[in-house]
Amino acid sequence: MMQHLSEHETNDLIFRLEEHKYGRRFNSMQLAQKANVPLDAINRIENQLPIDDPRVMERIARTLGVTPDLLRRIAGLEEISTEDLHQLDQCLISPGAPGAMAPECERVGLRG
């Protein structure tokens, strides 16, 4: 089954990705600074609005440790399968060894 995530689900996943990669949550301004993108770009992701510049999407995705494709699905711009969402949840719950990424986590769009 395919679905679009709600804004609440989008923002929850962004926080979880930050915690997974950095061990803490950022506010929107901190995430924008970390990604070296305008605050408006982060606000657009959080509000599930498209970003036209693929370089900005790539910077945000890289900062969160995901592919741009997964970021579009997390941001509710594209549908995500229930299976991929479940796999993403599992990957964020149980981190692997430092520097290692499980193949199923890479398949869903997580980056090391």
N, CA, C and O atoms as a GROMACS GRO file, in nm:
protein
  448
    1MET      N    1   0.084  -0.118   0.000
    1MET     CA    2   0.000   0.000   0.000
    1MET      C    3   0.089   0.125   0.000
    1MET      O    4   0.191   0.129   0.068
    2MET      N    5   0.048   0.223  -0.075
    2MET     CA    6   0.123   0.348  -0.086
    2MET      C    7   0.045   0.459  -0.014
    2MET      O    8  -0.078   0.458  -0.010
    3GLN      N    9   0.120   0.554   0.043
    3GLN     CA   10   0.056   0.664   0.114
    3GLN      C   11   0.142   0.789   0.111
    3GLN      O   12   0.264   0.782   0.093
    4HIS      N   13   0.078   0.903   0.129
    4HIS     CA   14   0.149   1.028   0.150
    4HIS      C   15   0.153   1.051   0.301
    4HIS      O   16   0.052   1.032   0.369
    5LEU      N   17   0.266   1.091   0.353
    5LEU     CA   18   0.277   1.117   0.496
    5LEU      C   19   0.210   1.250   0.530
    5LEU      O   20   0.205   1.341   0.447
    6SER      N   21   0.160   1.260   0.651
    6SER     CA   22   0.103   1.386   0.700
    6SER      C   23   0.218   1.478   0.741
    6SER      O   24   0.332   1.434   0.753
    7GLU      N   25   0.188   1.605   0.761
    7GLU     CA   26   0.292   1.700   0.808
    7GLU      C   27   0.350   1.654   0.941
    7GLU      O   28   0.470   1.665   0.964
    8HIS      N   29   0.264   1.605   1.029
    8HIS     CA   30   0.312   1.556   1.159
    8HIS      C   31   0.410   1.440   1.140
    8HIS      O   32   0.515   1.437   1.204
    9GLU      N   33   0.377   1.346   1.053
    9GLU     CA   34   0.467   1.233   1.026
    9GLU      C   35   0.598   1.280   0.963
    9GLU      O   36   0.705   1.229   0.995
   10THR      N   37   0.588   1.378   0.873
   10THR     CA   38   0.708   1.433   0.811
   10THR      C   39   0.801   1.491   0.916
   10THR      O   40   0.919   1.460   0.920
   11ASN      N   41   0.747   1.576   1.002
   11ASN     CA   42   0.830   1.642   1.102
   11ASN      C   43   0.885   1.543   1.204
   11ASN      O   44   0.998   1.559   1.250
   12ASP      N   45   0.807   1.443   1.240
   12ASP     CA   46   0.855   1.340   1.332
   12ASP      C   47   0.973   1.264   1.270
   12ASP      O   48   1.072   1.238   1.338
   13LEU      N   49   0.962   1.229   1.143
   13LEU     CA   50   1.071   1.158   1.077
   13LEU      C   51   1.196   1.244   1.065
   13LEU      O   52   1.307   1.194   1.080
   14ILE      N   53   1.179   1.373   1.037
   14ILE     CA   54   1.295   1.462   1.030
   14ILE      C   55   1.368   1.464   1.164
   14ILE      O   56   1.490   1.455   1.169
   15PHE      N   57   1.292   1.477   1.273
   15PHE     CA   58   1.354   1.474   1.406
   15PHE      C   59   1.427   1.342   1.430
   15PHE      O   60   1.539   1.340   1.482
   16ARG      N   61   1.363   1.232   1.393
   16ARG     CA   62   1.425   1.102   1.415
   16ARG      C   63   1.552   1.085   1.332
   16ARG      O   64   1.649   1.025   1.379
   17LEU      N   65   1.552   1.138   1.210
   17LEU     CA   66   1.672   1.132   1.126
   17LEU      C   67   1.785   1.214   1.188
   17LEU      O   68   1.901   1.172   1.188
   18GLU      N   69   1.751   1.332   1.241
   18GLU     CA   70   1.852   1.414   1.308
   18GLU      C   71   1.911   1.341   1.428
   18GLU      O   72   2.032   1.339   1.447
   19GLU      N   73   1.825   1.282   1.508
   19GLU     CA   74   1.872   1.209   1.626
   19GLU      C   75   1.956   1.089   1.586
   19GLU      O   76   2.056   1.058   1.651
   20HIS      N   77   1.917   1.021   1.480
   20HIS     CA   78   1.991   0.905   1.432
   20HIS      C   79   2.130   0.945   1.386
   20HIS      O   80   2.228   0.877   1.417
   21LYS      N   81   2.140   1.054   1.312
   21LYS     CA   82   2.269   1.094   1.255
   21LYS      C   83   2.354   1.175   1.351
   21LYS      O   84   2.476   1.158   1.356
   22TYR      N   85   2.291   1.263   1.429
   22TYR     CA   86   2.368   1.357   1.512
   22TYR      C   87   2.350   1.337   1.662
   22TYR      O   88   2.422   1.397   1.742
   23GLY      N   89   2.254   1.253   1.701
   23GLY     CA   90   2.231   1.231   1.844
   23GLY      C   91   2.152   1.342   1.910
   23GLY      O   92   2.144   1.348   2.032
   24ARG      N   93   2.094   1.429   1.830
   24ARG     CA   94   2.012   1.538   1.884
   24ARG      C   95   1.919   1.592   1.777
   24ARG      O   96   1.936   1.565   1.658
   25ARG      N   97   1.821   1.669   1.822
   25ARG     CA   98   1.727   1.736   1.731
   25ARG      C   99   1.773   1.879   1.710
   25ARG      O  100   1.835   1.941   1.796
   26PHE      N  101   1.739   1.930   1.592
   26PHE     CA  102   1.769   2.069   1.558
   26PHE      C  103   1.638   2.145   1.541
   26PHE      O  104   1.535   2.085   1.509
   27ASN      N  105   1.641   2.275   1.563
   27ASN     CA  106   1.527   2.355   1.520
   27ASN      C  107   1.547   2.384   1.371
   27ASN      O  108   1.652   2.353   1.315
   28SER      N  109   1.448   2.444   1.310
   28SER     CA  110   1.453   2.466   1.165
   28SER      C  111   1.574   2.550   1.124
   28SER      O  112   1.638   2.521   1.023
   29MET      N  113   1.604   2.653   1.201
   29MET     CA  114   1.717   2.740   1.168
   29MET      C  115   1.849   2.664   1.177
   29MET      O  116   1.936   2.678   1.091
   30GLN      N  117   1.864   2.582   1.280
   30GLN     CA  118   1.988   2.503   1.295
   30GLN      C  119   2.004   2.405   1.180
   30GLN      O  120   2.114   2.388   1.128
   31LEU      N  121   1.894   2.341   1.139
   31LEU     CA  122   1.901   2.248   1.028
   31LEU      C  123   1.936   2.321   0.899
   31LEU      O  124   2.016   2.272   0.819
   32ALA      N  125   1.879   2.439   0.878
   32ALA     CA  126   1.911   2.518   0.759
   32ALA      C  127   2.058   2.555   0.758
   32ALA      O  128   2.124   2.547   0.654
   33GLN      N  129   2.112   2.596   0.873
   33GLN     CA  130   2.253   2.630   0.880
   33GLN      C  131   2.340   2.508   0.854
   33GLN      O  132   2.439   2.517   0.781
   34LYS      N  133   2.306   2.395   0.913
   34LYS     CA  134   2.384   2.272   0.895
   34LYS      C  135   2.385   2.230   0.748
   34LYS      O  136   2.487   2.183   0.697
   35ALA      N  137   2.271   2.247   0.680
   35ALA     CA  138   2.259   2.208   0.540
   35ALA      C  139   2.308   2.318   0.445
   35ALA      O  140   2.321   2.296   0.324
   36ASN      N  141   2.334   2.436   0.500
   36ASN     CA  142   2.375   2.552   0.419
   36ASN      C  143   2.270   2.584   0.312
   36ASN      O  144   2.301   2.601   0.194
   37VAL      N  145   2.144   2.593   0.359
   37VAL     CA  146   2.032   2.628   0.271
   37VAL      C  147   1.951   2.737   0.341
   37VAL      O  148   1.963   2.755   0.462
   38PRO      N  149   1.868   2.810   0.266
   38PRO     CA  150   1.783   2.910   0.329
   38PRO      C  151   1.681   2.846   0.423
   38PRO      O  152   1.636   2.733   0.401
   39LEU      N  153   1.645   2.917   0.528
   39LEU     CA  154   1.544   2.870   0.622
   39LEU      C  155   1.415   2.836   0.550
   39LEU      O  156   1.347   2.740   0.587
   40ASP      N  157   1.380   2.912   0.447
   40ASP     CA  158   1.259   2.887   0.370
   40ASP      C  159   1.257   2.746   0.313
   40ASP      O  160   1.150   2.684   0.305
   41ALA      N  161   1.372   2.694   0.274
   41ALA     CA  162   1.378   2.558   0.218
   41ALA      C  163   1.339   2.454   0.323
   41ALA      O  164   1.266   2.360   0.293
   42ILE      N  165   1.387   2.471   0.445
   42ILE     CA  166   1.352   2.379   0.552
   42ILE      C  167   1.203   2.391   0.584
   42ILE      O  168   1.134   2.291   0.602
   43ASN      N  169   1.155   2.515   0.589
   43ASN     CA  170   1.012   2.536   0.614
   43ASN      C  171   0.926   2.471   0.507
   43ASN      O  172   0.820   2.417   0.536
   44ARG      N  173   0.972   2.476   0.382
   44ARG     CA  174   0.896   2.414   0.272
   44ARG      C  175   0.890   2.262   0.290
   44ARG      O  176   0.785   2.202   0.269
   45ILE      N  177   1.002   2.201   0.330
   45ILE     CA  178   1.003   2.056   0.355
   45ILE      C  179   0.906   2.023   0.469
   45ILE      O  180   0.824   1.932   0.458
   46GLU      N  181   0.916   2.099   0.579
   46GLU     CA  182   0.831   2.074   0.696
   46GLU      C  183   0.683   2.092   0.666
   46GLU      O  184   0.598   2.027   0.726
   47ASN      N  185   0.653   2.182   0.572
   47ASN     CA  186   0.513   2.208   0.534
   47ASN      C  187   0.471   2.133   0.408
   47ASN      O  188   0.365   2.159   0.352
   48GLN      N  189   0.556   2.041   0.365
   48GLN     CA  190   0.529   1.954   0.251
   48GLN      C  191   0.504   2.032   0.122
   48GLN      O  192   0.413   2.002   0.045
   49LEU      N  193   0.586   2.132   0.100
   49LEU     CA  194   0.581   2.211  -0.022
   49LEU      C  195   0.705   2.180  -0.106
   49LEU      O  196   0.813   2.160  -0.050
   50PRO      N  197   0.691   2.175  -0.237
   50PRO     CA  198   0.806   2.139  -0.322
   50PRO      C  199   0.917   2.244  -0.319
   50PRO      O  200   0.894   2.362  -0.296
   51ILE      N  201   1.038   2.196  -0.343
   51ILE     CA  202   1.156   2.281  -0.360
   51ILE      C  203   1.202   2.259  -0.503
   51ILE      O  204   1.228   2.146  -0.544
   52ASP      N  205   1.212   2.369  -0.578
   52ASP     CA  206   1.244   2.358  -0.720
   52ASP      C  207   1.392   2.330  -0.747
   52ASP      O  208   1.426   2.271  -0.850
   53ASP      N  209   1.480   2.370  -0.658
   53ASP     CA  210   1.624   2.357  -0.681
   53ASP      C  211   1.673   2.220  -0.633
   53ASP      O  212   1.675   2.195  -0.512
   54PRO      N  213   1.712   2.131  -0.725
   54PRO     CA  214   1.757   1.998  -0.684
   54PRO      C  215   1.884   2.002  -0.596
   54PRO      O  216   1.907   1.911  -0.517
   55ARG      N  217   1.965   2.106  -0.611
   55ARG     CA  218   2.086   2.118  -0.527
   55ARG      C  219   2.048   2.142  -0.382
   55ARG      O  220   2.114   2.092  -0.291
   56VAL      N  221   1.943   2.219  -0.359
   56VAL     CA  222   1.896   2.244  -0.222
   56VAL      C  223   1.840   2.115  -0.163
   56VAL      O  224   1.867   2.083  -0.047
   57MET      N  225   1.762   2.041  -0.242
   57MET     CA  226   1.710   1.911  -0.195
   57MET      C  227   1.826   1.818  -0.160
   57MET      O  228   1.821   1.750  -0.057
   58GLU      N  229   1.927   1.815  -0.242
   58GLU     CA  230   2.043   1.728  -0.218
   58GLU      C  231   2.114   1.768  -0.088
   58GLU      O  232   2.153   1.681  -0.010
   59ARG      N  233   2.132   1.896  -0.065
   59ARG     CA  234   2.199   1.941   0.058
   59ARG      C  235   2.120   1.902   0.183
   59ARG      O  236   2.177   1.855   0.281
   60ILE      N  237   1.990   1.921   0.178
   60ILE     CA  238   1.906   1.885   0.293
   60ILE      C  239   1.909   1.733   0.312
   60ILE      O  240   1.924   1.685   0.424
   61ALA      N  241   1.895   1.659   0.203
   61ALA     CA  242   1.897   1.512   0.211
   61ALA      C  243   2.030   1.464   0.269
   61ALA      O  244   2.031   1.379   0.358
   62ARG      N  245   2.140   1.517   0.220
   62ARG     CA  246   2.272   1.476   0.269
   62ARG      C  247   2.286   1.507   0.418
   62ARG      O  248   2.340   1.426   0.493
   63THR      N  249   2.238   1.622   0.459
   63THR     CA  250   2.245   1.661   0.600
   63THR      C  251   2.164   1.566   0.688
   63THR      O  252   2.205   1.537   0.801
   64LEU      N  253   2.051   1.518   0.638
   64LEU     CA  254   1.967   1.425   0.714
   64LEU      C  255   2.011   1.280   0.699
   64LEU      O  256   1.960   1.192   0.768
   65GLY      N  257   2.105   1.253   0.608
   65GLY     CA  258   2.152   1.116   0.589
   65GLY      C  259   2.060   1.030   0.506
   65GLY      O  260   2.050   0.909   0.528
   66VAL      N  261   1.992   1.094   0.409
   66VAL     CA  262   1.900   1.021   0.321
   66VAL      C  263   1.926   1.060   0.176
   66VAL      O  264   1.996   1.157   0.149
   67THR      N  265   1.868   0.985   0.084
   67THR     CA  266   1.874   1.021  -0.057
   67THR      C  267   1.768   1.128  -0.085
   67THR      O  268   1.670   1.139  -0.011
   68PRO      N  269   1.787   1.207  -0.190
   68PRO     CA  270   1.682   1.304  -0.226
   68PRO      C  271   1.547   1.236  -0.253
   68PRO      O  272   1.443   1.294  -0.223
   69ASP      N  273   1.550   1.116  -0.310
   69ASP     CA  274   1.425   1.043  -0.335
   69ASP      C  275   1.352   1.014  -0.204
   69ASP      O  276   1.231   1.035  -0.195
   70LEU      N  277   1.425   0.965  -0.104
   70LEU     CA  278   1.361   0.938   0.025
   70LEU      C  279   1.314   1.068   0.088
   70LEU      O  280   1.208   1.070   0.150
   71LEU      N  281   1.390   1.176   0.075
   71LEU     CA  282   1.347   1.304   0.131
   71LEU      C  283   1.215   1.349   0.069
   71LEU      O  284   1.127   1.399   0.140
   72ARG      N  285   1.199   1.332  -0.062
   72ARG     CA  286   1.072   1.369  -0.126
   72ARG      C  287   0.957   1.287  -0.069
   72ARG      O  288   0.847   1.339  -0.051
   73ARG      N  289   0.981   1.159  -0.041
   73ARG     CA  290   0.876   1.074   0.016
   73ARG      C  291   0.849   1.113   0.161
   73ARG      O  292   0.733   1.116   0.203
   74ILE      N  293   0.954   1.141   0.237
   74ILE     CA  294   0.937   1.184   0.376
   74ILE      C  295   0.860   1.316   0.381
   74ILE      O  296   0.777   1.337   0.469
   75ALA      N  297   0.889   1.404   0.286
   75ALA     CA  298   0.826   1.536   0.283
   75ALA      C  299   0.683   1.531   0.228
   75ALA      O  300   0.620   1.636   0.213
   76GLY      N  301   0.632   1.413   0.199
   76GLY     CA  302   0.495   1.400   0.152
   76GLY      C  303   0.475   1.446   0.009
   76GLY      O  304   0.361   1.462  -0.036
   77LEU      N  305   0.585   1.466  -0.064
   77LEU     CA  306   0.574   1.510  -0.203
   77LEU      C  307   0.550   1.392  -0.296
   77LEU      O  308   0.498   1.409  -0.406
   78GLU      N  309   0.589   1.273  -0.252
   78GLU     CA  310   0.566   1.149  -0.326
   78GLU      C  311   0.516   1.045  -0.226
   78GLU      O  312   0.536   1.058  -0.106
   79GLU      N  313   0.451   0.944  -0.278
   79GLU     CA  314   0.402   0.838  -0.191
   79GLU      C  315   0.517   0.750  -0.144
   79GLU      O  316   0.618   0.736  -0.212
   80ILE      N  317   0.500   0.692  -0.026
   80ILE     CA  318   0.594   0.595   0.029
   80ILE      C  319   0.516   0.468   0.060
   80ILE      O  320   0.402   0.474   0.106
   81SER      N  321   0.577   0.355   0.034
   81SER     CA  322   0.507   0.229   0.061
   81SER      C  323   0.507   0.203   0.211
   81SER      O  324   0.596   0.246   0.284
   82THR      N  325   0.406   0.132   0.255
   82THR     CA  326   0.398   0.093   0.396
   82THR      C  327   0.520   0.010   0.433
   82THR      O  328   0.574   0.024   0.543
   83GLU      N  329   0.564  -0.075   0.342
   83GLU     CA  330   0.682  -0.159   0.366
   83GLU      C  331   0.807  -0.073   0.385
   83GLU      O  332   0.885  -0.097   0.478
   84ASP      N  333   0.829   0.026   0.298
   84ASP     CA  334   0.946   0.114   0.311
   84ASP      C  335   0.939   0.197   0.439
   84ASP      O  336   1.041   0.219   0.504
   85LEU      N  337   0.821   0.242   0.475
   85LEU     CA  338   0.805   0.320   0.597
   85LEU      C  339   0.838   0.233   0.719
   85LEU      O  340   0.904   0.278   0.813
   86HIS      N  341   0.791   0.110   0.717
   86HIS     CA  342   0.822   0.017   0.826
   86HIS      C  343   0.972  -0.009   0.832
   86HIS      O  344   1.031  -0.010   0.940
   87GLN      N  345   1.035  -0.030   0.717
   87GLN     CA  346   1.179  -0.056   0.714
   87GLN      C  347   1.256   0.066   0.764
   87GLN      O  348   1.353   0.051   0.838
   88LEU      N  349   1.214   0.185   0.726
   88LEU     CA  350   1.277   0.307   0.774
   88LEU      C  351   1.266   0.316   0.926
   88LEU      O  352   1.364   0.349   0.993
   89ASP      N  353   1.149   0.287   0.979
   89ASP     CA  354   1.130   0.286   1.125
   89ASP      C  355   1.228   0.190   1.190
   89ASP      O  356   1.292   0.224   1.290
   90GLN      N  357   1.240   0.069   1.135
   90GLN     CA  358   1.331  -0.032   1.191
   90GLN      C  359   1.476   0.016   1.187
   90GLN      O  360   1.551  -0.005   1.282
   91CYS      N  361   1.515   0.079   1.079
   91CYS     CA  362   1.653   0.128   1.065
   91CYS      C  363   1.682   0.240   1.165
   91CYS      O  364   1.793   0.250   1.215
   92LEU      N  365   1.583   0.322   1.194
   92LEU     CA  366   1.603   0.433   1.287
   92LEU      C  367   1.597   0.387   1.432
   92LEU      O  368   1.652   0.454   1.521
   93ILE      N  369   1.532   0.274   1.458
   93ILE     CA  370   1.524   0.220   1.594
   93ILE      C  371   1.653   0.149   1.632
   93ILE      O  372   1.703   0.165   1.743
   94SER      N  373   1.706   0.070   1.539
   94SER     CA  374   1.822  -0.013   1.572
   94SER      C  375   1.941   0.024   1.486
   94SER      O  376   1.961  -0.034   1.380
   95PRO      N  377   2.022   0.120   1.532
   95PRO     CA  378   2.140   0.157   1.455
   95PRO      C  379   2.240   0.043   1.450
   95PRO      O  380   2.254  -0.033   1.546
   96GLY      N  381   2.308   0.032   1.340
   96GLY     CA  382   2.410  -0.072   1.325
   96GLY      C  383   2.543  -0.027   1.380
   96GLY      O  384   2.551   0.070   1.455
   97ALA      N  385   2.645  -0.098   1.343
   97ALA     CA  386   2.781  -0.063   1.387
   97ALA      C  387   2.820   0.070   1.325
   97ALA      O  388   2.777   0.103   1.214
   98PRO      N  389   2.901   0.148   1.396
   98PRO     CA  390   2.944   0.277   1.342
   98PRO      C  391   3.006   0.261   1.203
   98PRO      O  392   3.092   0.175   1.181
   99GLY      N  393   2.962   0.344   1.111
   99GLY     CA  394   3.015   0.341   0.975
   99GLY      C  395   2.953   0.234   0.887
   99GLY      O  396   2.980   0.231   0.766
  100ALA      N  397   2.871   0.147   0.943
  100ALA     CA  398   2.808   0.040   0.864
  100ALA      C  399   2.660   0.071   0.845
  100ALA      O  400   2.594   0.124   0.934
  101MET      N  401   2.610   0.038   0.728
  101MET     CA  402   2.470   0.059   0.699
  101MET      C  403   2.415  -0.073   0.647
  101MET      O  404   2.468  -0.129   0.551
  102ALA      N  405   2.310  -0.122   0.709
  102ALA     CA  406   2.250  -0.247   0.665
  102ALA      C  407   2.196  -0.230   0.523
  102ALA      O  408   2.144  -0.124   0.489
  103PRO      N  409   2.207  -0.334   0.440
  103PRO     CA  410   2.160  -0.324   0.301
  103PRO      C  411   2.013  -0.282   0.290
  103PRO      O  412   1.977  -0.206   0.200
  104GLU      N  413   1.928  -0.330   0.382
  104GLU     CA  414   1.787  -0.293   0.375
  104GLU      C  415   1.767  -0.145   0.408
  104GLU      O  416   1.671  -0.084   0.362
  105CYS      N  417   1.857  -0.088   0.487
  105CYS     CA  418   1.848   0.056   0.518
  105CYS      C  419   1.894   0.138   0.398
  105CYS      O  420   1.837   0.243   0.369
  106GLU      N  421   1.996   0.091   0.330
  106GLU     CA  422   2.042   0.158   0.208
  106GLU      C  423   1.934   0.150   0.101
  106GLU      O  424   1.910   0.246   0.028
  107ARG      N  425   1.868   0.033   0.091
  107ARG     CA  426   1.766   0.015  -0.011
  107ARG      C  427   1.652   0.115   0.006
  107ARG      O  428   1.599   0.166  -0.093
  108VAL      N  429   1.615   0.145   0.130
  108VAL     CA  430   1.504   0.236   0.153
  108VAL      C  431   1.545   0.382   0.130
  108VAL      O  432   1.460   0.469   0.112
  109GLY      N  433   1.677   0.410   0.131
  109GLY     CA  434   1.723   0.545   0.101
  109GLY      C  435   1.805   0.612   0.210
  109GLY      O  436   1.834   0.731   0.200
  110LEU      N  437   1.843   0.537   0.314
  110LEU     CA  438   1.932   0.594   0.416
  110LEU      C  439   2.074   0.592   0.363
  110LEU      O  440   2.114   0.502   0.288
  111ARG      N  441   2.150   0.692   0.403
  111ARG     CA  442   2.293   0.700   0.366
  111ARG      C  443   2.375   0.691   0.494
  111ARG      O  444   2.330   0.732   0.601
  112GLY      N  445   2.492   0.638   0.480
  112GLY     CA  446   2.583   0.628   0.595
  112GLY      C  447   2.647   0.758   0.631
  112GLY      O  448   2.726   0.764   0.725
   0.00000   0.00000   0.00000
